[in-house]
Amino acid sequence: MSKVVEIRWHGRGGQGAKTASLLLADAAFNTGKYIQGFPEYGPERMGAPITAYNRISDEKITVHSNIYEPDYVVVVDETLLNSVDVTAGLKEDGAIIINTAKEPEEIRKKLKGYKGKVCTIDARTISIDCLKRYFPNTPMLAAVVKVSGIMDEEEFIKDMEESFAHKFASKPQVIEGNMQALKRALMEVKGL
């Protein structure tokens, strides 16, 4: 990968889109990539729409702005399709990844004529099954790695296991569920 891969995340405050973008940046950095991971803030509050971004490259990144023409868009909350133009600027040779139980062709109807790849993943079910609570960011993080191919999946899993061991050192009981959610999400993305 010699070009810069740009990813835009859409979610709601409290769903972990910002955290997932930062975890993706950390994991890519640990594989030797140059990275950026940053949120765009406005008058955020729990449940309000938020945007976060990633740039990942094999070469030094010299651009320091928001991302207006992403290669990939990740939609953590399907309800945003009704209020946010999530496909704005999205390259047609990239993909959009949406947290929904619906099939990709069913969701395409809501994407304002976007002609590129549409991928879906039921992050709600995965999260509740594996974590016993609704934390969609963990499955969505794995889904973007699967769809984009920005890093080796085995390296990603190994890095996330180390990251979770550090992040959840005081509550190791949550590590196994998070790892299960990541592995399951890698297998359950639709539309590839």
C-alpha positions in Angstrom: 0.0 0.0 0.0 1.8 3.1 -1.2 -1.1 5.5 -1.3 -2.8 7.0 1.8 -6.0 5.2 2.7 -8.5 7.5 4.2 -11.4 6.4 6.4 -14.3 8.4 7.8 -16.3 7.2 10.7 -20.0 8.2 11.4 -21.5 7.4 14.8 -23.3 8.9 17.7 -21.7 10.1 20.9 -21.2 7.2 23.3 -21.0 4.5 20.6 -17.3 4.4 20.4 -16.6 5.6 16.9 -13.8 7.9 18.1 -12.3 5.1 20.2 -12.5 2.7 17.3 -10.7 5.1 15.0 -7.9 5.6 17.6 -7.6 1.8 18.1 -7.3 1.3 14.4 -4.6 4.0 14.2 -2.7 2.3 17.1 -3.0 -1.1 15.4 -1.8 0.2 12.0 1.1 2.1 13.7 2.2 -1.1 15.4 2.5 -2.8 12.0 4.9 -0.1 10.8 2.4 2.2 9.1 2.2 6.0 9.3 -1.1 6.9 10.8 -3.5 9.6 11.8 -6.6 9.1 13.9 -8.7 12.1 15.0 -12.3 13.1 15.8 -14.1 16.2 14.5 -15.8 17.9 17.4 -18.8 20.1 17.5 -21.4 20.5 20.3 -21.2 16.8 21.1 -23.4 15.1 23.6 -24.5 11.5 24.2 -26.4 10.4 21.1 -25.4 13.3 18.8 -23.9 12.6 15.5 -20.1 12.6 15.5 -17.4 12.1 12.9 -13.9 10.6 13.3 -11.1 10.0 10.7 -8.1 7.8 9.9 -5.3 8.1 7.5 -3.0 5.1 7.0 0.0 4.9 4.8 3.3 3.1 4.2 4.9 6.6 3.7 4.9 9.7 5.8 1.6 11.5 5.8 1.9 15.2 5.1 -1.8 16.2 4.9 -3.4 17.5 8.1 -7.0 18.2 7.4 -10.4 16.6 7.6 -11.1 13.9 5.0 -13.4 15.0 2.2 -13.0 12.1 -0.2 -12.6 8.9 1.9 -11.7 5.5 0.5 -13.9 3.9 3.2 -16.8 5.1 5.3 -17.9 3.3 8.5 -21.4 3.9 9.8 -21.7 2.8 13.4 -25.4 3.7 13.7 -27.8 2.9 10.8 -30.2 5.7 11.8 -27.6 8.2 10.6 -28.5 7.2 7.0 -31.7 9.2 7.4 -30.0 12.4 8.6 -26.3 12.5 7.5 -25.0 12.3 3.9 -22.6 9.4 4.8 -21.6 8.9 1.2 -20.5 12.5 0.6 -17.2 12.3 -1.3 -16.9 8.5 -0.9 -14.8 7.1 -3.7 -16.6 4.5 -5.8 -13.6 2.2 -5.8 -13.8 2.1 -2.0 -16.6 0.9 0.2 -19.1 1.8 2.9 -19.5 -0.5 5.9 -22.8 -0.2 7.8 -23.9 -1.6 11.2 -27.2 -3.2 10.3 -28.9 -6.6 10.3 -30.0 -5.8 6.7 -28.4 -7.2 3.5 -26.1 -4.9 1.5 -28.6 -4.6 -1.4 -31.4 -3.6 0.9 -29.4 -0.9 2.5 -28.1 0.4 -0.9 -31.5 2.0 -1.5 -30.8 4.5 1.3 -27.4 5.6 -0.1 -28.3 8.3 -2.5 -27.2 6.5 -5.6 -23.8 5.4 -4.3 -22.4 2.9 -6.9 -19.4 1.5 -4.9 -19.2 -1.6 -2.6 -21.7 -1.7 0.2 -20.9 -4.0 3.2 -23.0 -4.7 6.2 -22.4 -6.3 9.6 -24.7 -6.9 12.4 -22.5 -5.3 15.1 -25.4 -5.2 17.5 -26.0 -8.9 17.6 -22.2 -9.7 17.7 -21.7 -7.2 20.5 -24.6 -8.5 22.6 -23.6 -12.1 22.1 -20.0 -11.6 22.9 -19.9 -8.7 25.3 -23.4 -9.0 26.8 -23.9 -5.2 26.1 -24.2 -3.0 23.1 -20.7 -1.8 22.1 -20.8 -1.6 18.3 -17.3 -0.2 17.9 -15.4 -3.5 18.5 -17.1 -5.4 15.7 -17.0 -2.3 13.4 -13.3 -2.0 14.0 -12.8 -5.6 12.7 -15.2 -5.0 9.8 -13.1 -2.1 8.5 -9.9 -4.1 8.7 -11.7 -7.0 6.8 -13.2 -4.7 4.1 -10.2 -2.4 3.6 -7.4 -5.0 3.8 -5.2 -2.3 5.4 -3.5 -4.8 7.6 -3.0 -8.5 8.0 -6.0 -10.0 10.0 -3.7 -12.2 12.1 -1.5 -9.2 13.0 -4.6 -7.2 13.7 -5.9 -9.8 16.1 -2.6 -10.2 17.9 -2.2 -6.4 18.2 -5.7 -6.0 19.6 -5.2 -8.8 22.1 -2.1 -6.9 23.4 -3.9 -3.6 23.3 -6.9 -5.0 25.2 -4.6 -6.6 27.8 -3.2 -3.2 28.5 -6.4 -1.2 28.2 -8.4 -3.6 30.4 -5.7 -4.6 32.8 -7.9 -3.8 35.8 -10.9 -5.8 34.3 -9.4 -8.7 32.4 -12.8 -10.4 32.3 -13.8 -8.2 29.3 -10.8 -9.2 27.1 -12.2 -12.5 26.0 -15.5 -11.1 24.9 -13.8 -8.3 23.0 -11.6 -10.8 21.2 -14.5 -13.0 20.3 -16.4 -10.0 18.9 -13.4 -9.0 16.7 -12.9 -12.6 15.4 -16.6 -13.1 14.7 -16.9 -9.7 13.0 -14.0 -10.7 10.6 -16.1 -13.7 9.5 -19.6 -12.0 9.3 -19.1 -9.0 7.0 -21.5 -9.2 4.1 -21.0 -7.7 0.7 -17.3 -8.5 0.2 
